[in-house]
Amino acid sequence: MPAKATITASLTPELNAFIAAKVASGQYRTASEVIRAALRSLGQQDQPEEQHVGGFPVPSSAPTSPSPVFLQGGGTMGALMRAHDWSATPLGRAASWPQPLKTLVALMLDSRQPMFIAWGPARVMLYNDGYVGILGQRHPAALGRTFAEVWSDIMSRVGPILDRAYAGESTHMDDIALNLHRNGNVEEAHFAFSYTPVRDEAGQVAGMFCACTETTEQVRARAAAQAERERLYSLFQQAPGFICVLDGPEHTFSLANAAYHRLVGKHDLVGTPVRSALPEVAGQGFFELLDKVFTSGEPFVGRQIPVRLRRDADGVAEDRFVDFLYQPITDASGKVTGIFVEGSDVTERVRGEEHQRLLINELNHRVKNTLATVQAIAHQTFRRDHSAKTDTFEARLLALSKAHDLLTRESWEGAALPEIVDGAVDAFRRSDGARFQVGGPEVWLTPRVALALAMALHELGTNAAKYGALSIPSGRVLIHWTTSGESPTHLLLRWEEQGGPPVVPPTRQGFGSRLIERMLASEMGGEVKLQYEPAGVVCTVEARLDSEPQARPDEISTAVA
């Protein structure tokens, strides 16, 4: 049996008297029993109250002795580690931890970088404030527990990495995806981390140190950006028009979509300057145009421009027609860095229009021949009985022929109102042109409306020359028109005679009046008023046109010289 230990202590007279009185009373048999009872009473009275650190209760058995220096500071986790009963873990009392562990713990607690330590054969976890967010609801129970207990749901992924660290092998990963039970559900999280083995004084691996960063939000942002880039690239490739981007003064291809590849017949374009990629285009003006856009910063728009390309493997040149835009690309400082090219291959449309023009020209030729034949037949028919009616009929044919010629020039797409008016009154002008005052905005008329208006103006001019303002030298005619409203446009045209002889309303309506009031109103879908005012005839036309007032269609652009 072990020898009994003997403790000799000096007591104050007051304490000696107190002990003696207790023994004398018979309550205790010896002085030792009195002292032991007093110590038990003091222990019950001094039980520490429950403490809270960082919103979490700490064990009431927390050490009351001063904390080791290496556990000082560290925010919430420093306080929790100081309050933790480490003697109940495989690590034992903190004061007895090996120096490498103390050093790492001090470093970890002072860092804002998420860090944790797995120590000893049991791989007990210690961590800092930065790591709390990664743990989620596993905190604070994770402190002092084994790695396998804390991360049981991902041990199949990270367990082998931890094993390699304990075998002395370091690991670094920029991205690892883990499905974590966190925040009430399973979520995919991404991390960048390193596992570093830590050796004890004897050089043996005693634990593992990990510095890590959760990159979930960054990975999601990159994935979203990549998905958006892929979507835009898919749209770029599927665009029906051809598109490419040229970089720098050498106009090097950086992007080209499928339509552009089909246009030029080449696919290996990216990274190649345009002069090297498309040598057959030299001398056609396109390269010079690119240089000008790059140096001036001004865009260029081309319409139905011919270009000769070698699109096939046999190198045979082929003429195509393109509508295109050269748009300068600038950086933040406004400096031109490249050119955006966008357009459409309009070859089939141009060829179709050319074929249509050939057919229309042939038809126009035949119609003019027919009109000439009708005019000749009329002349022959009325040769022996020539009268004013013959002249009127031939004049009407001539007016119709002039309007027909004007529409032919515009490929029967329509005609401009000023030109219709000019052609209709040309036969009634004097050499000084003072008989007519004409004015109004540019308005585009459909072929049917143009023909009807030309014939109506001819009839008005004929009547004015016979009976109205144009029958005397001092007379004149005002022709003005205005437009209003959106599409369809409202047109108001007014023919007003001035300075002529007094007007006497006709007793009957002739062919000319019927043509003006009925045919014109029918073709223009509006209202025509013919008024025989004493000062002169006034004709007003109100109609709704099929299209907005606009300039005539642009002529085909000249090829780049």
Secondary structure, 3 states (H helix, E strand, C coil): CCCCCCCCCCCCHHHHHHHHHHHHCCCCCCHHHHHHHHHHHHHHHCCCCCEEECCEEECCCCCCCCCCHHHCCCHHHHHHHHHCCHHHCCCCCHHHCCHHHHHHHHHHHCCCCCEEEEECCCCEEEECHHHHHHHHHHCCCCCCCEHHHHCHHHHHHHHHHHHHHHCCCCEEEEEEEEEEEECCEEEEEEEEEEEEEEECCCCCEEEEEEEEEECHHHHHHHHHHHHHHHHHHHHHHHCCCEEEEEECCCCEEEEECHHHHHHHCCCCCCCCEHHHHCHHHCCCCHHHHHHHHHHHCCCEEEEEEEEEEECCCCCCEEEEEEEEEEEEEECCCCCEEEEEEEEEECHHHHHHHHHHHHHHHHHHHHHHHHHHHHHHHHHHHCCCCCCHHHHHHHHHHHHHHHHHHHHHHCCCCCEEHHHHHHHHHHHHCCCCCCCEEEECCCCEECHHHHHHHHHHHHHHHHHHHHCCHHHCCCCEEEEEEEEECCCCCEEEEEEEEECCCCCCCCCCCCHHHHHHHHHHHHHHCCEEEEEEECCEEEEEEEEECCCCCCCCCCCCCCCCC
